């Protein structure tokens, strides 16, 4: 009986090892696939300096924004130029957001997570700013934007090792705005693991 068990273990050992390696490869490929969905354009964007840096331990929330411009009419490079313009409203050193999600679902990282960017009054020190390209007072975010935002929130929760609170810009005290617009269903993004 013992001999039969040893023979069976040897017989299936190769398949157990192959199966285990296959599972690990699948997990790694899924993670890499998502990481390749995020395009780092931090150094490509126009800027007039650098933001003050923060310790990542202070990050406890994600703040969702919309660009308030017609979906796809402008792009992340336009937003960056507006934010840094010396004659503009912000006069920021860089684009105000950490990520931008375009209508086609592409995710661009626009600032380091350590950047204390100026995206939300009373939310900059502890928030990660994510902007969806579009005016969601008047239009709906694309299905690809919604899917990418959910994936990005899940990714950030895993990266930080905790569930980050999710707010719309308008929900942070001190911000008189409709951002991210009435058509962004914030509750769809709050309980993502």
Secondary structure, 3 states (H helix, E strand, C coil): CHHHHHHHHHHHHHHHHHHHHHHHHHHHHHHHHHHHHEEECCCCCCCCCCCCECCHHHCCEEEEEECCCCCCCCCHHHHHHHHHCCCCCCCCCCCCCCEEECCCCCEEECCCCCECCCCCCCCCCCEEEEEECCCCCCCCCCHHHHHHHHHHHHHHHHHHCCCCEEEEHHHCCCCCCCCCCCCCCHHHHCCCC
